[in-house]
Amino acid sequence: MKGILGRKIGMTQVFTEDGVLIPVTVVEATPNIVLQKKTVDNDGYEAVQLGFEDVKEQRATKAIKGHAAKVSTGPKKFAREIRGNEMMDLDLGSEVKVSIFEAGDIVDVTGTSKGKGFMGTVVRNNAKIGPKSHGSGHHRHIGSLATGGITSRKGKIDKGTVMAGQEGGYKTTNQNLEIIKVDEVQNYLLIKGNVPGPKKGLVIVKSAVKKTKTDAKTLVSYAQEVVEEAVEEVEVPVVEEVASEASDAKEE
């Protein structure tokens, strides 16, 4: 399994040459640093620990600074493990870039979901709404908890019973997402669909455990010269108009 750490920037949309609109999430993944390698002999499993995003030394603990100094790099804000032996051939201190993926790869994206606060069981667990007639007295309540239809329970509530409570703010993974584009120059990935977490939230992009690859999509490309000419055509008249108005006001 291979993977990389990044930040969720937001969502946008792209078009293929066939005219198909694809909603995508932009994930910025600047080069990660290999901080440590876990082996079966020492740790009982194989994994590569990646460090992501530099942090000021005065904001890092001695342990974090010492751990990073072993591979001749600065302290990192995030350190996460990617299990498996696919990345074990990397050297300590080497960089992991978005180029490890390519368009058409299927990945699993892990992040911390958005916190929604205290929510009822209807929203939180998709529970059924009670009768809506007048006098029902039970529209969005949780219903019976202690018995569960069994008279011998003696008031015991089973573990895992659906109830109201905190919604969101937990670790979650969206599986089988397709990579639409990999930009090695600006260090970002375009991933089809949505990924967990808010904007600027940390995400872990890993190769999927269920699927591997699909056909890459050919996107519509827009010439930069055409965009610049369009901007100039819009901005120049406005600048000239403002300048002429300013000169006229000065003469008056």
RODOZA-100092 format. One record per residue: residue number from 0; x, y, z of N, C-alpha, C in turn. Coordinates in pm, 1 decimal, always signed. Layout:
<atoms>
  num       npx       npy       npz      capx      capy      capz       cpx       cpy       cpz
  NUM         X         Y         Z         X         Y         Z         X         Y         Z
...
</atoms>
This chain:
<atoms>
  num       npx       npy       npz      capx      capy      capz       cpx       cpy       cpz
    0     +84.2    -119.7      +0.0      +0.0      +0.0      +0.0     +87.8    +124.7      +0.0
    1     +52.6    +221.3     -82.5    +123.7    +347.5     -87.9     +28.2    +460.8     -53.0
    2     +84.9    +572.1      -6.3      -1.1    +682.4     +32.3     +77.7    +810.2     +52.7
    3      +2.8    +918.9     +77.2     +62.3   +1050.2     +97.6     -32.1   +1133.4    +182.7
    4     +23.9   +1226.3    +260.5     -54.5   +1316.7    +343.5     -75.9   +1447.4    +268.9
    5    -191.8   +1508.3    +289.2    -220.9   +1634.5    +222.5    -330.7   +1710.3    +293.9
    6    -370.5   +1821.0    +234.8    -478.0   +1903.0    +289.3    -589.6   +1918.0    +186.1
    7    -711.6   +1907.7    +233.5    -827.4   +1928.1    +147.2    -845.2   +2078.8    +123.4
    8    -839.3   +2119.7      -3.7    -851.0   +2261.3     -37.8    -996.2   +2301.4     -62.4
    9   -1070.2   +2216.2    -128.8   -1209.6   +2245.7    -159.8   -1254.9   +2165.3    -279.8
   10   -1374.0   +2195.0    -329.2   -1429.2   +2121.1    -442.5   -1447.9   +2212.3    -563.3
   11   -1438.8   +2152.1    -680.9   -1463.6   +2222.3    -805.7   -1513.5   +2119.4    -905.6
   12   -1511.4   +2152.9   -1033.4   -1557.2   +2059.1   -1134.5   -1472.9   +2073.3   -1260.2
   13   -1456.8   +1962.4   -1330.7   -1381.2   +1960.7   -1455.7   -1465.1   +1890.1   -1560.6
   14   -1424.9   +1908.0   -1687.3   -1496.1   +1846.2   -1798.3   -1401.3   +1756.4   -1876.7
   15   -1453.5   +1645.1   -1921.8   -1377.2   +1558.2   -2010.1   -1398.9   +1602.4   -2154.1
   16   -1320.8   +1548.3   -2245.4   -1336.7   +1582.0   -2385.8   -1469.5   +1532.9   -2442.3
   17   -1531.8   +1437.3   -2373.1   -1663.6   +1389.0   -2415.8   -1776.4   +1477.3   -2365.7
   18   -1741.6   +1582.2   -2289.3   -1843.1   +1672.7   -2237.1   -1904.1   +1629.4   -2106.1
   19   -1841.3   +1535.3   -2036.8   -1893.2   +1486.5   -1909.0   -1838.3   +1572.5   -1795.8
   20   -1926.6   +1621.6   -1710.2   -1886.5   +1700.4   -1593.5   -1850.4   +1606.8   -1479.6
   21   -1735.5   +1631.9   -1417.4   -1689.9   +1549.4   -1305.2   -1665.6   +1639.5   -1183.9
   22   -1741.1   +1620.6   -1075.1   -1711.2   +1695.3    -952.0   -1586.5   +1638.0    -885.7
   23   -1494.0   +1723.8    -847.8   -1367.3   +1677.4    -791.7   -1333.3   +1756.2    -665.8
   24   -1255.1   +1691.9    -580.0   -1198.4   +1756.6    -461.7   -1050.6   +1780.5    -485.7
   25   -1005.2   +1901.6    -454.0    -864.7   +1937.4    -471.0    -791.4   +1908.4    -340.3
   26    -690.1   +1823.6    -348.8    -608.0   +1788.7    -232.0    -465.4   +1834.0    -259.6
   27    -417.4   +1927.6    -178.9    -279.4   +1975.2    -191.4    -188.9   +1886.2    -107.4
   28     -91.8   +1824.7    -173.7      -1.4   +1732.3    -104.7    +141.9   +1769.9    -138.5
   29    +198.1   +1862.6     -60.4    +338.2   +1898.1     -77.7    +425.1   +1778.5     -38.9
   30    +550.1   +1774.9     -83.6    +633.4   +1656.2     -58.8    +638.5   +1615.3     +88.5
   31    +610.5   +1488.3    +113.7    +621.9   +1429.8    +247.0    +763.7   +1377.2    +267.8
   32    +804.2   +1368.8    +393.2    +937.0   +1318.0    +427.9    +922.3   +1185.3    +501.4
   33   +1003.5   +1087.0    +462.1   +1004.4    +957.8    +530.7   +1079.1    +974.8    +662.7
   34   +1006.3    +969.7    +773.2   +1065.5    +989.6    +905.1   +1113.3    +860.0    +969.3
   35   +1043.3    +749.7    +940.8   +1077.0    +624.4   +1008.1   +1021.7    +507.2    +927.8
   36   +1086.0    +392.4    +941.1   +1039.7    +270.0    +876.8   +1020.9    +162.8    +983.8
   37    +901.2    +106.6    +989.5    +870.9      +1.4   +1085.4    +890.6    -134.5   +1016.7
   38    +955.3    -225.6   +1085.3    +983.6    -357.6   +1029.7    +921.2    -466.2   +1117.3
   39    +908.4    -584.9   +1059.1    +849.3    -696.9   +1132.2    +938.0    -738.0   +1248.1
   40   +1069.8    -733.2   +1230.1   +1161.7    -775.7   +1335.1   +1154.9    -685.1   +1457.2
   41   +1147.0    -553.6   +1433.5   +1149.9    -459.4   +1545.6   +1011.8    -425.4   +1599.3
   42    +912.5    -414.4   +1508.9    +782.3    -361.7   +1549.1    +666.5    -459.6   +1528.4
   43    +692.0    -569.8   +1459.9    +586.1    -667.0   +1438.8    +501.8    -642.6   +1315.6
   44    +529.2    -535.7   +1243.3    +456.1    -506.4   +1120.1    +540.9    -413.4   +1034.4
   45    +503.2    -398.6    +908.7    +575.5    -312.4    +815.7    +494.5    -186.2    +788.1
   46    +561.6     -73.0    +797.2    +495.8     +54.0    +771.6    +601.5    +161.3    +749.6
   47    +559.8    +268.9    +684.3    +644.9    +385.9    +662.6    +578.0    +505.5    +727.2
   48    +651.6    +576.9    +810.8    +598.1    +695.7    +876.5    +635.5    +818.6    +794.9
   49    +534.0    +895.4    +755.5    +554.0   +1014.6    +674.5    +530.7   +1139.3    +757.4
   50    +614.8   +1241.2    +735.0    +598.4   +1370.7    +798.7    +550.2   +1472.3    +696.7
   51    +457.1   +1556.5    +739.4    +393.6   +1651.6    +647.3    +382.8   +1788.3    +712.3
   52    +421.9   +1888.9    +640.2    +405.3   +2030.4    +675.9    +501.7   +2073.2    +786.7
   53    +591.6   +2162.5    +750.6    +690.2   +2213.2    +845.9    +624.0   +2294.0    +957.5
   54    +685.7   +2291.3   +1073.3    +638.5   +2368.2   +1186.8    +758.3   +2439.0   +1249.2
   55    +736.3   +2556.9   +1305.9    +844.8   +2630.7   +1368.7    +903.5   +2551.1   +1484.9
   56   +1034.8   +2558.8   +1498.9   +1101.3   +2478.6   +1601.7   +1057.3   +2517.7   +1741.8
   57   +1029.1   +2646.9   +1764.3    +986.9   +2688.1   +1898.0    +847.3   +2635.2   +1933.9
   58    +775.5   +2584.3   +1832.9    +642.9   +2527.6   +1858.6    +645.3   +2375.6   +1862.3
   59    +761.2   +2316.8   +1849.9    +774.1   +2171.1   +1851.6    +840.6   +2127.2   +1980.9
   60    +806.2   +2009.2   +2026.5    +867.2   +1954.6   +2147.3   +1005.4   +1897.7   +2115.2
   61   +1082.1   +1871.1   +2219.6   +1215.1   +1814.3   +2200.3   +1206.4   +1676.0   +2135.0
   62   +1103.4   +1601.6   +2170.4   +1087.9   +1468.0   +2112.8   +1065.1   +1476.0   +1961.9
   63    +979.4   +1569.1   +1920.3    +950.6   +1583.3   +1777.5   +1074.2   +1631.3   +1702.7
   64   +1145.6   +1728.0   +1760.0   +1266.3   +1778.8   +1694.3   +1374.9   +1672.2   +1687.1
   65   +1389.7   +1594.1   +1792.7   +1489.2   +1488.2   +1791.1   +1454.6   +1377.4   +1693.1
   66   +1326.7   +1347.4   +1681.9   +1282.7   +1243.7   +1588.5   +1310.5   +1287.5   +1444.7
   67   +1286.4   +1415.5   +1413.8   +1309.8   +1466.0   +1278.3   +1458.6   +1481.6   +1249.4
   68   +1536.5   +1513.5   +1352.9   +1680.2   +1533.1   +1331.9   +1750.8   +1403.8   +1291.3
   69   +1693.8   +1289.6   +1323.6   +1755.1   +1162.2   +1286.3   +1762.7   +1143.8   +1135.2
   70   +1672.5   +1209.5   +1060.9   +1672.9   +1198.7    +914.6   +1710.9   +1333.0    +851.1
   71   +1773.0   +1420.6    +931.9   +1824.1   +1549.3    +883.0   +1715.4   +1635.1    +819.5
   72   +1605.8   +1652.5    +890.8   +1498.5   +1739.1    +844.4   +1442.6   +1816.2    +962.2
   73   +1357.3   +1914.0    +934.4   +1296.7   +1993.0   +1040.3   +1174.7   +1924.5   +1098.3
   74   +1124.9   +1974.0   +1213.1   +1006.4   +1913.7   +1274.6    +883.9   +1928.7   +1185.4
   75    +798.5   +1828.8   +1189.2    +678.4   +1826.1   +1107.0    +553.5   +1835.8   +1194.6
   76    +451.6   +1897.3   +1136.5    +326.7   +1915.3   +1211.4    +248.5   +1785.5   +1223.1
   77    +253.1   +1705.3   +1117.1    +179.0   +1579.9   +1117.2    +273.3   +1464.2   +1085.1
   78    +250.7   +1352.4   +1150.8    +325.7   +1229.4   +1124.1    +226.6   +1114.2   +1127.3
   79    +215.2   +1044.3   +1014.3    +121.0    +933.0   +1004.2    +189.4    +813.6    +936.9
   80    +139.9    +693.2    +966.2    +197.4    +571.4    +911.3    +114.6    +519.6    +794.4
   81    +183.6    +469.7    +693.2    +121.1    +399.3    +582.0    +166.7    +254.3    +590.0
   82     +76.0    +165.0    +622.2    +112.4     +25.0    +640.2    +132.6     -44.7    +507.1
   83    +211.4    -151.7    +509.3    +238.4    -229.8    +389.9    +384.8    -220.3    +351.1
   84    +423.8    -301.9    +254.4    +564.2    -306.8    +212.7    +590.2    -239.2     +80.0
   85    +489.1    -172.9     +23.3    +505.7    -113.1    -109.3    +600.2      +6.1    -107.5
   86    +613.8     +72.3      +7.4    +699.5    +190.1     +17.4    +823.5    +163.5    +102.0
   87    +850.6     +38.7    +133.0    +962.6      +6.4    +219.5   +1098.1     +27.4    +151.9
   88   +1098.1     +39.4     +19.8   +1225.4     +60.0     -49.5   +1271.2    +204.6     -45.4
   89   +1189.1    +295.0     +10.0   +1227.8    +435.8     +20.8   +1331.4    +453.9    +130.7
   90   +1423.4    +546.7    +107.8   +1526.0    +576.1    +207.4   +1473.5    +674.1    +310.8
   91   +1529.5    +668.0    +431.0   +1493.6    +764.2    +535.3   +1533.2    +904.7    +491.6
   92   +1443.7    +999.5    +510.8   +1469.2   +1137.3    +470.6   +1433.3   +1168.5    +327.0
   93   +1394.7   +1067.7    +249.3   +1357.6   +1092.9    +109.5   +1217.6   +1153.2    +101.2
   94   +1188.3   +1212.9     -13.6   +1060.6   +1279.7     -34.2    +961.1   +1187.2    -103.4
   95    +835.3   +1200.8     -62.6    +725.0   +1129.9    -128.3    +635.6   +1235.7    -190.6
   96    +621.5   +1231.7    -322.0    +545.7   +1333.0    -394.8    +419.2   +1273.5    -454.0
   97    +336.0   +1361.5    -508.8    +209.5   +1316.6    -567.5    +231.9   +1227.6    -688.3
   98    +353.9   +1224.0    -740.1    +383.4   +1142.3    -857.1    +373.1    +992.6    -828.7
   99    +359.1    +953.2    -700.3    +340.9    +811.1    -671.1    +205.6    +762.0    -722.3
  100    +113.6    +857.4    -748.0     -15.9    +823.4    -805.8     -21.9    +874.4    -949.4
  101    -116.0    +822.4   -1024.3    -140.6    +869.4   -1159.5    -289.9    +865.9   -1186.8
  102    -331.8    +938.3   -1289.8    -473.7    +945.8   -1322.6    -528.0    +806.1   -1350.6
  103    -642.9    +777.2   -1291.4    -704.1    +646.6   -1306.5    -686.2    +556.9   -1186.0
  104    -595.5    +590.7   -1094.4    -576.9    +510.9    -973.2    -700.3    +523.0    -883.3
  105    -730.9    +415.7    -812.9    -840.4    +414.4    -716.4    -780.1    +422.1    -576.0
  106    -831.4    +515.6    -495.1    -772.3    +540.4    -364.0    -880.7    +543.3    -256.7
  107    -835.8    +527.4    -132.9    -917.7    +549.4     -14.0    -865.7    +674.8     +55.3
  108    -956.0    +764.7     +92.0    -916.8    +891.6    +155.0    -971.1    +895.1    +297.4
  109    -880.9    +914.4    +393.2    -916.7    +916.6    +534.9    -901.0   +1057.8    +589.5
  110    -998.4   +1100.4    +669.0    -992.9   +1232.8    +730.6   -1083.8   +1237.4    +851.5
  111   -1087.6   +1353.8    +916.7   -1176.7   +1376.1   +1030.3   -1299.6   +1450.1    +981.4
  112   -1415.6   +1390.2    +996.1   -1538.5   +1448.0    +942.6   -1573.4   +1578.6   +1014.3
  113   -1654.5   +1658.7    +949.3   -1698.0   +1785.3   +1007.3   -1781.6   +1760.6   +1132.7
  114   -1755.6   +1838.9   +1236.5   -1835.2   +1827.8   +1358.3   -1970.5   +1893.8   +1340.0
  115   -2077.5   +1823.4   +1379.3   -2214.0   +1875.0   +1362.7   -2279.1   +1908.5   +1497.4
  116   -2209.9   +1882.0   +1607.4   -2268.5   +1911.2   +1736.9   -2362.1   +1800.3   +1783.4
  117   -2448.3   +1834.4   +1881.9   -2542.9   +1738.0   +1938.6   -2661.6   +1725.7   +1844.2
  118   -2685.5   +1602.9   +1794.4   -2793.6   +1579.9   +1698.9   -2885.5   +1470.7   +1751.4
  119   -3010.7   +1478.0   +1709.0   -3109.4   +1378.0   +1748.0   -3090.5   +1247.6   +1674.1
  120   -3162.0   +1147.6   +1717.0   -3145.2   +1014.6   +1658.7   -3196.6   +1006.3   +1515.8
  121   -3290.7   +1093.8   +1477.7   -3342.4   +1093.1   +1340.3   -3232.6   +1135.4   +1243.2
  122   -3160.0   +1241.7   +1277.3   -3051.9   +1290.0   +1191.7   -2928.6   +1202.3   +1206.0
  123   -2896.6   +1165.3   +1327.5   -2771.8   +1095.0   +1354.7   -2773.9    +949.9   +1309.3
  124   -2888.9    +883.5   +1323.6   -2896.3    +740.0   +1294.0   -3001.2    +705.7   +1189.6
  125   -3058.7    +808.5   +1125.5   -3161.4    +784.5   +1023.6   -3278.2    +704.8   +1080.3
  126   -3315.8    +738.1   +1204.5   -3425.7    +667.8   +1269.8   -3559.4    +708.1   +1207.3
  127   -3657.6    +623.9   +1223.6   -3789.3    +647.8   +1166.3   -3864.7    +752.4   +1248.7
  128   -3936.4    +840.2   +1178.8   -4017.0    +942.6   +1244.5   -4150.2    +881.0   +1286.2
  129   -4200.0    +921.6   +1403.9   -4326.6    +868.5   +1453.5   -4446.3    +923.6   +1378.6
  130   -4564.7    +880.9   +1415.1   -4687.1    +928.5   +1348.5   -4698.8   +1080.5   +1356.8
  131   -4740.4   +1141.8   +1247.0   -4749.7   +1287.9   +1241.6   -4889.1   +1339.7   +1276.7
  132   -4977.0   +1251.2   +1315.4   -5112.9   +1293.1   +1348.0   -5114.8   +1370.0   +1479.9
  133   -5222.3   +1449.1   +1498.7   -5236.5   +1526.1   +1622.1   -5257.6   +1431.5   +1740.1
  134   -5195.4   +1464.9   +1850.5   -5210.1   +1384.4   +1970.0   -5115.6   +1266.6   +1977.6
  135   -5029.2   +1252.3   +1876.7   -4936.1   +1140.6   +1877.8   -4837.9   +1151.8   +1994.1
  136   -4780.9   +1271.2   +2008.4   -4685.0   +1291.1   +2116.5   -4552.1   +1222.9   +2092.8
  137   -4534.4   +1164.2   +1974.8   -4408.0   +1095.7   +1944.8   -4374.9   +1118.2   +1796.7
  138   -4305.8   +1229.4   +1769.8   -4271.1   +1261.2   +1632.3   -4124.1   +1229.6   +1603.4
  139   -4035.9   +1285.6   +1686.3   -3892.5   +1266.2   +1663.2   -3823.1   +1212.0   +1788.4
  140   -3899.5   +1153.4   +1878.9   -3841.3   +1097.6   +2000.0   -3770.6    +966.2   +1968.2
  141   -3686.6    +923.1   +2063.5   -3608.8    +802.3   +2041.2   -3690.5    +675.5   +2064.6
  142   -3794.9    +681.7   +2144.2   -3875.3    +563.2   +2170.6   -3822.2    +483.8   +2288.5
  143   -3866.4    +360.0   +2298.1   -3829.0    +276.3   +2411.6   -3682.9    +233.9   +2401.0
  144   -3612.8    +238.1   +2514.4   -3470.6    +203.4   +2516.1   -3441.5     +78.9   +2599.7
  145   -3498.6     +71.3   +2718.6   -3454.0     -27.9   +2816.1   -3502.7    -168.3   +2784.2
  146   -3623.0    -182.8   +2729.9   -3677.1    -317.2   +2711.3   -3639.0    -374.6   +2575.5
  147   -3655.6    -297.6   +2471.6   -3626.2    -349.3   +2337.7   -3716.3    -464.8   +2302.2
  148   -3836.8    -469.0   +2361.6   -3931.2    -576.4   +2332.1   -3905.6    -703.1   +2412.5
  149   -3808.6    -700.7   +2501.9   -3776.5    -819.2   +2582.7   -3803.7    -786.0   +2729.3
  150   -3895.1    -853.9   +2789.0   -3935.5    -821.3   +2927.1   -3832.0    -862.3   +3030.6
  151   -3738.9    -949.2   +2991.4   -3641.3    -998.3   +3089.5   -3514.0    -914.2   +3092.7
  152   -3513.6    -800.0   +3025.4   -3392.3    -719.0   +3022.0   -3370.0    -644.5   +3153.3
  153   -3473.5    -621.9   +3230.7   -3464.6    -555.5   +3361.0   -3403.0    -416.0   +3349.9
  154   -3443.4    -343.6   +3247.1   -3400.2    -204.1   +3235.7   -3260.8    -184.6   +3180.8
  155   -3199.3    -288.1   +3128.0   -3063.5    -274.4   +3076.2   -3064.9    -220.3   +2933.2
  156   -2980.7    -120.9   +2907.2   -2967.6     -64.6   +2773.3   -2846.4    -127.7   +2706.3
  157   -2865.4    -190.2   +2591.4   -2756.7    -257.5   +2521.9   -2654.9    -157.7   +2468.8
  158   -2530.7    -198.6   +2469.7   -2424.6    -115.6   +2413.4   -2445.1    -100.4   +2263.5
  159   -2429.5     +23.6   +2215.1   -2446.7     +50.2   +2073.6   -2587.6     +86.9   +2033.6
  160   -2676.8     +99.4   +2131.5   -2813.9    +139.6   +2100.2   -2814.5    +278.4   +2038.6
  161   -2889.7    +295.9   +1930.6   -2892.7    +426.3   +1863.0   -2961.4    +527.7   +1952.8
  162   -2890.1    +638.9   +1975.7   -2941.4    +745.1   +2061.0   -2892.3    +878.7   +2008.8
  163   -2947.2    +985.5   +2063.8   -2898.6   +1118.9   +2031.0   -2759.6   +1138.2   +2089.5
  164   -2678.8   +1225.7   +2025.7   -2545.1   +1250.5   +2076.5   -2461.7   +1328.2   +1978.2
  165   -2331.6   +1329.3   +2002.9   -2238.4   +1402.7   +1918.5   -2235.3   +1343.9   +1778.2
  166   -2249.2   +1428.4   +1678.8   -2244.7   +1385.1   +1539.6   -2125.4   +1449.1   +1470.3
  167   -2046.4   +1369.1   +1399.8   -1930.4   +1420.8   +1328.0   -1810.8   +1437.5   +1419.5
  168   -1699.0   +1480.8   +1358.2   -1576.9   +1498.8   +1435.0   -1503.6   +1370.1   +1462.0
  169   -1528.1   +1265.0   +1383.0   -1461.1   +1138.1   +1404.1   -1388.0   +1096.4   +1276.3
  170   -1296.5   +1004.1   +1292.6   -1218.2    +955.0   +1180.0   -1305.3    +870.8   +1088.2
  171   -1301.5    +901.1    +959.1   -1381.1    +827.5    +863.0   -1305.6    +816.6    +731.0
  172   -1343.3    +717.8    +650.9   -1274.3    +691.2    +524.6   -1375.8    +678.2    +411.7
  173   -1351.3    +748.4    +302.0   -1428.7    +731.1    +179.8   -1349.0    +639.7     +86.6
  174   -1410.0    +530.2     +48.7   -1339.1    +429.1     -28.0   -1367.2    +438.5    -177.8
  175   -1273.8    +383.1    -255.3   -1289.7    +364.0    -400.2   -1315.4    +495.3    -474.2
  176   -1233.0    +596.6    -445.0   -1241.0    +723.4    -515.7   -1136.8    +725.3    -627.7
  177   -1173.8    +783.0    -739.6   -1085.8    +782.8    -856.9   -1004.2    +911.7    -864.1
  178    -875.5    +897.4    -892.9    -790.6   +1014.3    -915.5    -808.2   +1059.1   -1060.5
  179    -851.5   +1183.0   -1077.3    -877.5   +1236.6   -1210.2    -753.1   +1300.3   -1270.4
  180    -674.9   +1371.6   -1186.4    -556.2   +1439.5   -1237.8    -449.7   +1447.6   -1129.4
  181    -324.4   +1438.3   -1170.2    -209.7   +1455.0   -1080.3    -122.7   +1566.8   -1135.6
  182    -102.9   +1672.2   -1056.9     -19.0   +1785.6   -1098.1    +108.7   +1783.0   -1014.7
  183    +218.6   +1741.9   -1077.1    +345.4   +1730.8   -1005.4    +412.4   +1865.3    -984.4
  184    +375.5   +1966.4   -1063.8    +437.7   +2098.4   -1051.6    +380.8   +2173.9    -932.0
  185    +248.4   +2175.9    -920.8    +183.5   +2249.4    -812.1    +144.3   +2158.8    -695.2
  186    +180.0   +2031.2    -702.7    +161.2   +1937.5    -591.4     +15.6   +1926.3    -546.1
  187     -71.9   +1889.3    -638.0    -210.2   +1866.2    -597.7    -268.6   +1749.0    -674.7
  188    -374.6   +1692.5    -615.7    -450.0   +1582.9    -675.6    -593.6   +1626.9    -694.6
  189    -654.2   +1586.0    -804.8    -797.2   +1601.9    -825.5    -860.7   +1464.9    -807.1
  190    -944.9   +1452.8    -704.8   -1006.4   +1325.2    -670.0   -1156.1   +1335.2    -693.6
  191   -1209.8   +1240.2    -766.1   -1351.6   +1243.0    -799.8   -1437.1   +1227.1    -675.0
  192   -1537.6   +1314.2    -662.2   -1629.5   +1305.5    -549.5   -1580.8   +1383.9    -428.7
  193   -1641.7   +1356.5    -315.5   -1609.4   +1428.7    -192.9   -1521.1   +1344.8    -102.4
  194   -1443.1   +1412.8     -20.2   -1357.6   +1347.0     +78.1   -1392.8   +1401.2    +216.4
  195   -1362.0   +1327.7    +323.0   -1402.4   +1370.6    +457.2   -1330.1   +1497.8    +501.4
  196   -1397.9   +1572.4    +588.6   -1334.1   +1683.8    +656.0   -1366.9   +1819.8    +598.2
  197   -1330.5   +1925.3    +672.0   -1352.1   +2061.9    +625.7   -1239.4   +2106.7    +533.9
  198   -1251.3   +2227.2    +480.5   -1143.8   +2283.6    +401.3   -1019.9   +2302.5    +489.0
  199    -904.0   +2276.3    +431.6    -774.2   +2283.3    +498.7    -755.0   +2171.8    +601.1
  200    -845.3   +2073.4    +601.7    -830.7   +1961.6    +693.4    -729.4   +1860.0    +642.4
  201    -663.8   +1790.9    +734.0    -565.7   +1689.0    +697.7    -636.6   +1566.4    +642.7
  202    -586.3   +1513.0    +531.4    -638.6   +1389.5    +473.9    -521.5   +1297.5    +440.3
  203    -549.9   +1168.4    +439.4    -451.6   +1066.9    +402.2    -504.0    +995.0    +279.3
  204    -430.4   +1004.9    +170.4    -468.7    +940.3     +45.0    -386.8    +812.2     +31.5
  205    -455.3    +698.3     +28.7    -388.8    +568.4     +20.2    -447.9    +487.1     -93.6
  206    -368.6    +397.0    -146.3    -419.8    +307.7    -249.5    -532.6    +224.1    -191.4
  207    -637.4    +202.7    -270.3    -757.6    +135.8    -222.3    -730.2     -11.1    -191.9
  208    -805.0     -64.2     -96.8    -789.7    -204.4     -59.2    -882.3    -294.5    -139.8
  209    -981.0    -237.8    -209.5   -1078.0    -318.7    -282.2   -1057.0    -314.6    -433.1
  210   -1021.2    -196.4    -485.8   -1002.4    -182.0    -629.2    -862.8    -126.2    -654.8
  211    -820.9    -131.1    -779.4    -684.7     -87.7    -810.7    -681.2     +28.2    -908.8
  212    -740.8     +12.9   -1025.9    -721.1    +113.5   -1129.4    -835.8    +110.6   -1229.1
  213    -859.4    +225.7   -1294.8    -956.5    +236.9   -1401.9    -896.4    +320.6   -1512.9
  214    -967.3    +335.1   -1621.8    -916.6    +412.5   -1734.8    -909.4    +560.5   -1699.0
  215    -797.0    +624.4   -1733.0    -780.0    +767.3   -1704.7    -870.8    +850.0   -1794.4
  216    -921.7    +960.3   -1740.1   -1007.5   +1051.6   -1814.4    -922.2   +1158.2   -1883.0
  217    -960.3   +1194.4   -2006.7    -892.8   +1301.6   -2080.0    -970.4   +1430.1   -2058.6
  218    -908.1   +1526.9   -1991.0    -976.5   +1650.7   -1956.0    -959.1   +1755.6   -2064.6
  219   -1054.4   +1848.2   -2066.9   -1045.1   +1962.1   -2158.7    -937.2   +2055.2   -2106.9
  220    -846.1   +2098.4   -2194.7    -738.7   +2190.0   -2156.6    -767.0   +2327.0   -2215.1
  221    -741.5   +2429.1   -2136.6    -764.7   +2566.5   -2178.4    -629.5   +2636.5   -2192.9
  222    -608.8   +2703.2   -2307.1    -482.8   +2771.6   -2332.4    -469.8   +2892.4   -2241.1
  223    -353.3   +2907.3   -2177.7    -330.0   +3018.1   -2086.3    -331.6   +3151.4   -2159.3
  224    -285.3   +3152.5   -2285.5    -282.9   +3277.6   -2361.4    -424.1   +3331.7   -2383.9
  225    -518.2   +3242.2   -2409.4    -655.5   +3285.1   -2432.2    -713.7   +3347.2   -2306.6
  226    -682.3   +3289.4   -2191.0    -732.6   +3342.7   -2065.0    -674.3   +3481.0   -2038.1
  227    -542.4   +3497.0   -2060.4    -478.9   +3625.7   -2036.6    -534.2   +3733.4   -2129.7
  228    -557.6   +3698.8   -2256.5    -615.6   +3796.1   -2349.8    -755.2   +3837.3   -2306.4
  229    -832.9   +3743.3   -2257.8    -967.6   +3775.9   -2212.5    -964.4   +3869.6   -2092.5
  230    -869.3   +3847.0   -2001.4    -856.7   +3934.2   -1884.3    -815.9   +4074.2   -1925.7
  231    -720.5   +4083.1   -2019.4    -676.2   +4214.5   -2066.0    -788.1   +4290.6   -2134.4
  232    -869.7   +4222.4   -2212.4    -979.8   +4288.5   -2281.0   -1081.3   +4345.0   -2183.5
  233   -1095.9   +4280.3   -2068.0   -1191.6   +4327.1   -1968.7   -1133.4   +4437.7   -1883.5
  234   -1006.8   +4428.3   -1845.4    -948.7   +4520.5   -1748.6    -904.2   +4651.8   -1810.7
  235    -849.5   +4649.7   -1931.7    -791.9   +4770.5   -1989.9    -893.4   +4882.5   -2005.9
  236   -1011.8   +4858.7   -2066.6   -1109.0   +4967.1   -2079.1   -1151.3   +5024.2   -1945.5
  237   -1163.6   +4938.7   -1844.9   -1203.9   +4986.4   -1712.9   -1097.8   +5077.3   -1654.5
  238    -970.2   +5042.0   -1668.2    -861.5   +5123.7   -1616.0    -857.2   +5258.1   -1688.1
  239    -871.2   +5254.9   -1820.9    -868.5   +5379.7   -1896.7    -985.1   +5469.5   -1858.5
  240   -1102.9   +5411.2   -1837.2   -1220.1   +5490.0   -1801.1   -1201.9   +5556.1   -1666.0
  241   -1148.5   +5480.7   -1568.3   -1125.5   +5536.8   -1435.1   -1021.8   +5648.1   -1442.1
  242    -916.2   +5627.1   -1521.4    -812.5   +5728.4   -1533.7    -867.1   +5855.6   -1596.9
  243    -951.3   +5843.7   -1700.0   -1008.2   +5962.0   -1764.8   -1101.0   +6036.3   -1670.6
  244   -1181.4   +5961.6   -1591.8   -1268.5   +6028.0   -1494.5   -1188.7   +6104.0   -1389.8
  245   -1079.1   +6046.4   -1345.5    -995.0   +6113.2   -1246.0    -934.0   +6240.7   -1300.6
  246    -889.6   +6239.3   -1427.1    -831.6   +6358.5   -1487.4    -935.3   +6466.8   -1505.2
  247   -1057.8   +6429.2   -1546.0   -1163.9   +6527.5   -1562.3   -1198.4   +6591.7   -1429.7
  248   -1204.6   +6513.7   -1324.2   -1235.4   +6569.3   -1192.3   -1126.7   +6664.4   -1144.7
  249   -1001.2   +6632.8   -1180.5    -889.6   +6718.2   -1137.2    -895.6   +6852.6   -1209.7
  250    -931.7   +6849.5   -1339.6    -941.0   +6975.8   -1415.3   -1051.6   +7065.2   -1361.0
  251   -1165.2   +7005.6   -1322.9   -1275.1   +7085.7   -1266.8   -1234.2   +7147.8   -1133.1
</atoms>
